Amino acid sequence: MWLGQALRMLRLEADVTQEYVAYCARTTQAQIARVELGTRQPTLCVLRGYARATGDPEAVMRICEAAILGLEYDDAVSA
């Protein structure tokens, strides 16, 4: 699924590390890596961590909304 890929792009654009997202989400870097690889679905706490770490909660909301609506990856990142 593209959700993890979109979160990774958001993190990289904000120039923050997986470790920092993990700190903000009160989880481990390994958990963040699994989310970005698409082997785990992000929890609400992890999504909040991305919002805090990147300083862009609106972007996290757009990505989640696109995932819920079943939109394609390109539609989510261009929104």
N, C-alpha and C positions, 0 to 999 in steps of 0.2 A: 504494500500500500504506500501511497505517496505522502501520507501525513508526516511520517518521520523525516522524509527527504525535505519537505517544506519547512519543518521546524529547524532542521540542520542549516538550511539556507538562511533562514531568519537569524539564527545564532551567528553564523559566519559574517553576515552583513553588519551585525552589531559588534563584531570583533570581540566576542567573549568565548571562553573555553567551556567545554563540557563540564569541567570541574566547577566552574562558577555557576552554571545552570543547576548542577546537582546541589551545590550549597544553597542556592535560592529556593530549591524545591525540597530541601531536607531529605535528599536521597543520595545515592552513590553515582559516581561517574559511569560505572558499568551499566547502571539502569538507563542513564541518558543515552549511552552508546547503543543499547538495545532498541530504545525508542527510535533513534535516528536510523538504525539499520532496518527497522520495520519488523523486528522479531517480537516486539512488545508494544502494546497499545499504551499511550500515555494516560496516566491517571490525572484527575483534576489537580492534584498537588503538583505534578510535573508540569502541566500546562501553566499553572500559576507561576512556577519557577521560570519558565521561558518568558512569561510576561514581565516578571520582575527583572530578570537578568538582561533582557534586551531593551527594556524601557519602552516597549511597544505592545501594550496589551491589545490594541485594536487589531494589529496584524495577527496576533494569536487567535483572536476572535474570528477574523475573516477566514483563516485556515481551518479552524474548527467548523465554522458554518459551512464551508465548501465541502468538508468531509461528510458532515451530516446530510447535506443535500445530495451527495453522490456526484459532485462535480469532478472534472478531471483536474490533474495537477496544474496544468497551464492556466486554467480558469481561476484557480485558487491564488496563485502567486501573482497574477496580473490584476487581481481585484484591488 
